[in-house]
Amino acid sequence: MLNLKKSKLEAKWAEGLEKGIVKIVHDEPDFRYWRVFIIKGKDDVLSFALPTGGQEKIEENRDRKVTSSLSWKQDTLICTTKTFTGKRESVNIARYYLIPDSARLVTDEIFTDPRMTYHNLWVFEKN
């Protein structure tokens, strides 16, 4: 469950965030991620599945191309997603790690795009 008090959110789209739940199923090298945020009463769902070996996954749809990869750096999983829409490039880097001796998952996320940039620190508590 998202701990809003411990999280630090800069993204304008997160204004009105009421609740967040994340579920990760990790059986090395398979990593599956699912999360739902309730923002102003509406569900915002994100899910993906990637191997942790750094292989790049490419998805193309009309004028949009998305490349994603996931790899270990010590005890941190780093997910890099690049989205190309026409000539515009957006980059999202999310670092997933556990706080030792606690039931907390942290996602340290940096997003850059010609229209906006933000740095979010998401803190999730295990129920």
C-alpha positions as CSV (number, residue, x, y, z in Angstrom):
1,M,0.0,0.0,0.0
2,L,1.3,3.4,-0.9
3,N,2.4,5.5,2.1
4,L,1.6,9.0,0.9
5,K,3.2,10.6,4.0
6,K,6.6,9.1,3.3
7,S,6.4,9.5,-0.5
8,K,7.7,12.6,-2.2
9,L,5.8,13.3,-5.4
10,E,6.7,16.1,-7.9
11,A,4.5,14.9,-10.8
12,K,1.6,17.2,-11.5
13,W,-0.5,14.2,-12.6
14,A,-0.2,12.7,-9.1
15,E,-2.2,15.6,-7.6
16,G,-5.3,14.2,-6.1
17,L,-3.7,10.8,-5.5
18,E,-5.8,9.1,-2.9
19,K,-4.5,5.5,-2.7
20,G,-1.9,3.2,-4.4
21,I,-1.4,-0.5,-4.4
22,V,1.5,-2.4,-6.1
23,K,2.0,-6.1,-6.7
24,I,5.2,-7.6,-7.8
25,V,5.8,-11.2,-8.8
26,H,9.5,-11.9,-9.0
27,D,10.9,-15.3,-9.9
28,E,14.4,-14.5,-11.2
29,P,14.7,-13.7,-14.1
30,D,11.0,-13.0,-14.6
31,F,9.6,-9.8,-13.1
32,R,5.9,-8.8,-13.3
33,Y,4.7,-5.5,-12.0
34,W,1.2,-4.3,-11.5
35,R,0.0,-1.1,-9.7
36,V,-3.2,0.8,-9.4
37,F,-3.5,4.4,-8.2
38,I,-6.8,6.0,-7.3
39,I,-6.6,9.6,-8.5
40,K,-9.6,11.8,-7.9
41,G,-11.7,8.7,-7.7
42,K,-10.5,7.1,-10.9
43,D,-8.2,4.1,-11.4
44,D,-4.9,4.5,-13.1
45,V,-3.4,1.1,-13.8
46,L,0.1,0.2,-15.0
47,S,1.5,-3.3,-15.6
48,F,4.5,-4.8,-17.3
49,A,6.6,-7.9,-17.5
50,L,10.3,-7.9,-18.2
51,P,13.2,-10.2,-17.6
52,T,15.9,-8.9,-15.2
53,G,18.8,-9.6,-17.6
54,G,18.8,-6.2,-19.3
55,Q,17.3,-7.4,-22.6
56,E,15.5,-4.6,-24.4
57,K,11.8,-5.1,-25.2
58,I,10.5,-3.0,-28.1
59,E,6.8,-2.2,-28.7
60,E,5.6,-0.2,-31.7
61,N,2.2,1.2,-32.4
62,R,1.7,3.7,-35.3
63,D,3.9,6.7,-34.6
64,R,4.9,5.5,-31.1
65,K,7.8,3.3,-30.1
66,V,8.6,2.2,-26.6
67,T,11.8,0.5,-25.5
68,S,12.1,-1.0,-22.0
69,S,14.7,-2.9,-20.1
70,L,15.2,-4.1,-16.5
71,S,18.6,-4.9,-14.9
72,W,20.2,-5.4,-11.5
73,K,22.7,-3.0,-10.0
74,Q,23.6,-4.5,-6.7
75,D,20.3,-4.8,-4.7
76,T,18.4,-2.4,-7.0
77,L,16.4,-3.2,-10.0
78,I,16.6,-0.5,-12.6
79,C,13.8,-0.1,-15.2
80,T,14.6,2.2,-18.1
81,T,11.7,3.1,-20.5
82,K,12.1,5.3,-23.5
83,T,9.1,6.5,-25.5
84,F,9.5,8.0,-28.9
85,T,6.5,9.8,-30.4
86,G,7.5,11.4,-33.7
87,K,10.7,13.3,-32.9
88,R,9.9,13.6,-29.1
89,E,11.7,11.4,-26.7
90,S,10.6,10.7,-23.1
91,V,12.7,8.8,-20.6
92,N,11.6,7.2,-17.4
93,I,14.1,5.6,-15.0
94,A,12.7,3.7,-12.0
95,R,14.9,2.2,-9.4
96,Y,13.2,-0.5,-7.2
97,Y,14.7,-1.5,-3.9
98,L,13.7,-2.8,-0.5
99,I,14.5,-1.0,2.7
100,P,16.6,-3.5,4.8
101,D,14.9,-4.8,8.0
102,S,11.5,-3.4,7.0
103,A,8.5,-4.2,4.9
104,R,9.0,-1.2,2.6
105,L,9.5,-1.1,-1.2
106,V,10.8,2.2,-2.6
107,T,10.5,3.2,-6.2
108,D,12.8,6.2,-7.0
109,E,11.6,7.5,-10.4
110,I,12.9,10.2,-12.6
111,F,11.0,11.2,-15.7
112,T,12.2,13.6,-18.4
113,D,10.3,14.8,-21.4
114,P,10.4,18.1,-23.4
115,R,7.1,19.1,-21.8
116,M,7.8,18.1,-18.2
117,T,10.4,16.6,-15.8
118,Y,9.8,15.2,-12.3
119,H,11.4,13.1,-9.6
120,N,9.0,10.9,-7.5
121,L,9.9,8.8,-4.5
122,W,7.2,6.2,-4.0
123,V,7.2,4.4,-0.7
124,F,5.1,1.3,-0.4
125,E,4.4,-0.6,2.9
126,K,3.8,-4.3,2.8
127,N,0.4,-5.4,4.4
